Amino acid sequence: MKNAAAPSGHQSATGPVAASVVPADLSTRDRVTQLLLERGATTAGQLGSALGLSPAAIRRHLDAMLADGDVEAREQVVRGSRGRGRPARVFVLTEAARVRCGTHHYDNIAAAALRWIARTGGSPAVEAFAAEQVSALEERCRAAMEDAGDDPLARAEALAGALTAEGYAANASTIASGGQLCQHHCPVAHVAAEFPQLCEAETAVISRLVGTHVQRLATIAHGDGVCTTHIPTQPRAQSGNTVTTVRTDR
């Protein structure tokens, strides 16, 4: 007997699942999360079919998400009589994962707003908006670095502490060619992937705060695991802000 049609946007865990539009540029894990958010309880087979993944591949992602507490597995609830055998195993997002998903709503609004700014004012308007957005962060970090002195590497360490307090999970370290500032979290990565002006404005802030030319080597927004900024040992004479972005993508 065929399953009854599910309401729009939802589907029985064993019936055919309507196609969903999931952005291809999301990571596989994010795409799994989005599908589970849209559909609720879903089998591994349905997730794999929707994402074009083999059973082994979707299992690897689900096992990792189970271990991290992002999903939980349940037996499918079947109303009425069912056939022989064990109920199908379905996967659902945990409450913690659902709470984190709430930020994407605001990300989407922010991205839509920036698209409107780009259409109506062009790239200069987006750059001006990005600079305005990081200005308050710059002032707070500058105040936190008040006693850091003039040495760029010492200022980078103080900046790392200030950024950590802002939620960036940052740290600074000394390397052979100078210093390195790493940010392990980016609050605007989803939007900055589309609008790199946000990363450029943030890099300019780092340059001003440490007092020297810097090179942005990697960003979370472009798929790197960490935002990495190189700080040369010797400050360079400069007029205005000197910022270089050096991508490490292959």
C-alpha positions in Angstrom: 0.0 0.0 0.0 1.4 3.4 -0.9 2.1 5.9 1.8 -0.2 8.9 2.1 1.3 12.1 0.7 3.0 14.2 3.2 2.3 17.8 3.8 4.3 20.3 1.8 7.8 20.7 3.2 7.5 17.4 5.2 7.7 13.8 4.3 7.3 10.3 5.8 10.7 8.7 6.4 10.0 5.9 4.1 8.1 7.6 1.3 9.6 9.5 -1.6 11.0 12.9 -0.7 10.3 16.0 -2.7 13.3 17.7 -4.1 14.8 20.5 -2.0 17.0 23.3 -3.2 20.2 23.1 -1.2 23.0 25.5 -2.2 25.9 23.6 -3.7 28.5 25.8 -2.1 27.6 24.7 1.4 29.8 22.0 3.0 28.3 18.5 2.9 27.7 18.6 6.7 25.9 22.0 6.3 23.8 20.5 3.5 22.8 17.5 5.7 21.9 19.9 8.5 19.7 22.1 6.2 17.9 19.0 4.8 17.2 17.7 8.3 16.0 21.2 9.4 13.6 21.3 6.4 12.4 17.7 6.5 12.6 16.6 10.1 13.2 12.8 10.7 14.8 11.4 7.6 16.6 8.2 6.7 20.2 7.9 5.7 19.1 6.6 2.3 16.9 9.6 1.7 19.6 12.0 2.7 22.2 10.3 0.5 19.8 10.3 -2.5 19.0 14.0 -2.0 22.7 14.9 -1.8 24.0 12.5 -4.4 26.1 10.6 -1.9 26.8 6.9 -1.6 25.4 5.0 1.4 29.0 4.8 2.8 29.6 8.5 2.4 26.4 9.7 4.0 27.0 7.2 6.9 30.4 8.8 7.5 28.9 12.2 7.8 26.1 11.0 10.0 28.4 9.1 12.3 30.5 12.3 12.7 27.4 14.4 13.5 26.2 11.8 16.0 29.6 11.8 17.7 29.5 15.7 17.9 26.0 15.7 19.2 24.5 17.4 16.2 22.1 14.6 15.3 20.4 11.8 17.0 19.0 8.5 15.7 15.5 7.2 16.4 13.3 4.4 15.3 10.7 5.6 12.8 7.3 6.1 14.2 4.8 4.2 12.1 1.1 4.9 12.4 -1.1 1.9 11.8 0.0 -1.5 10.8 3.5 -2.1 9.4 5.3 -4.9 7.8 7.8 -7.3 9.3 11.3 -6.3 10.4 12.7 -3.6 12.5 11.4 0.0 12.0 13.5 2.2 9.8 16.2 4.3 11.5 15.7 8.0 11.1 17.9 11.0 11.9 16.9 14.3 13.5 18.8 17.4 14.5 19.4 17.8 18.2 18.1 20.9 20.0 21.6 22.4 20.2 22.1 22.0 16.4 18.7 23.6 15.8 19.6 26.6 18.0 22.8 27.1 16.0 20.8 27.0 12.7 18.9 30.1 13.9 21.9 32.2 13.0 21.6 31.3 9.3 18.3 33.2 9.2 20.1 36.4 10.1 23.0 35.6 7.8 20.6 35.3 4.9 19.0 38.6 5.8 22.5 40.2 6.0 23.5 38.7 2.6 20.2 40.0 1.0 20.9 43.4 2.4 24.4 43.5 1.0 23.1 42.3 -2.4 20.7 45.3 -2.4 23.5 47.7 -1.4 25.7 46.3 -4.2 22.9 46.7 -6.8 22.0 50.2 -5.8 25.4 51.6 -4.8 27.9 49.3 -6.4 31.1 47.9 -4.9 32.1 51.3 -3.2 28.9 51.2 -1.2 29.6 47.6 0.0 33.1 48.6 1.0 31.8 51.7 2.9 29.3 49.5 4.7 31.9 46.9 5.6 34.2 49.6 7.0 31.4 51.0 9.0 30.5 47.6 10.4 34.1 46.9 11.7 34.6 50.5 13.1 33.0 49.7 16.4 35.0 46.5 16.7 38.2 48.5 16.0 37.5 51.0 18.8 36.8 48.3 21.3 39.9 46.4 20.4 42.0 49.6 20.5 40.8 50.3 24.0 41.7 46.8 25.1 45.2 47.2 23.6 45.9 50.5 25.4 48.9 49.2 27.3 50.3 47.0 24.6 53.1 49.3 23.6 54.4 49.9 20.1 56.0 46.6 19.1 53.8 45.0 16.4 54.1 41.5 17.8 53.2 42.5 21.3 50.3 44.4 19.9 49.3 41.3 17.9 49.2 39.3 21.2 47.0 42.0 22.8 44.8 42.1 19.7 44.3 38.3 19.9 43.1 38.6 23.5 40.7 41.4 22.5 39.4 39.4 19.5 38.9 36.4 21.7 36.7 38.4 24.0 34.7 39.4 20.9 34.1 35.7 20.0 36.8 35.2 17.4 38.8 32.5 19.4 42.1 34.2 18.3 45.7 33.6 19.2 49.1 35.1 18.2 52.4 33.4 17.8 55.9 34.2 16.7 57.3 32.6 13.5 60.6 33.0 11.7 59.4 35.8 9.5 57.5 37.7 12.2 54.2 37.0 13.8 51.0 35.3 13.0 47.5 36.1 14.1 45.0 33.3 13.9 41.2 33.5 14.3 39.5 30.2 14.7 36.0 31.5 14.4 34.4 34.0 12.1 31.0 35.4 13.0 30.3 36.5 9.5 31.9 33.7 7.4 28.7 32.8 5.7 28.2 36.3 4.4 31.9 37.1 3.8 32.1 34.1 1.4 30.0 36.2 -1.0 31.2 39.6 0.0 35.0 39.5 0.6 34.9 43.3 1.4 34.0 42.2 4.9 37.3 40.3 5.2 39.2 43.2 3.6 37.8 45.7 6.0 38.7 43.4 9.0 42.3 43.0 7.6 42.6 46.8 7.4 41.6 47.0 11.0 44.3 44.5 12.0 46.9 46.5 10.1 45.9 49.7 11.9 45.8 48.1 15.3 49.1 46.3 15.1 50.7 49.4 13.4 52.3 47.7 10.4 51.7 46.2 7.0 50.0 42.7 7.2 49.2 39.9 4.8 46.0 37.9 5.0 47.0 34.4 4.1 43.8 32.4 4.7 40.2 33.0 5.6 37.4 30.8 6.9 35.0 32.5 4.5 37.0 31.0 1.6 37.1 27.5 3.0 40.2 27.6 5.1 40.1 26.2 8.6 41.4 29.4 10.2 41.7 33.0 9.3 45.5 33.6 9.3 47.2 37.0 9.1 51.0 37.3 8.8 52.6 40.2 10.6 56.2 41.0 9.4 58.8 41.7 12.0 59.8 45.1 10.8 57.0 47.8 10.3 57.1 49.3 6.9 56.6 53.1 6.3 53.2 53.6 4.9 50.7 56.3 4.1 47.2 55.1 5.0 46.5 51.4 5.4 48.7 48.8 3.7 47.0 45.5 3.4 48.0 42.5 1.2 45.8 39.4 0.8 47.8 36.3 -0.3 45.5 33.4 -0.9 46.9 29.9 -0.1 44.2 28.1 -2.1 45.4 25.6 -4.7 
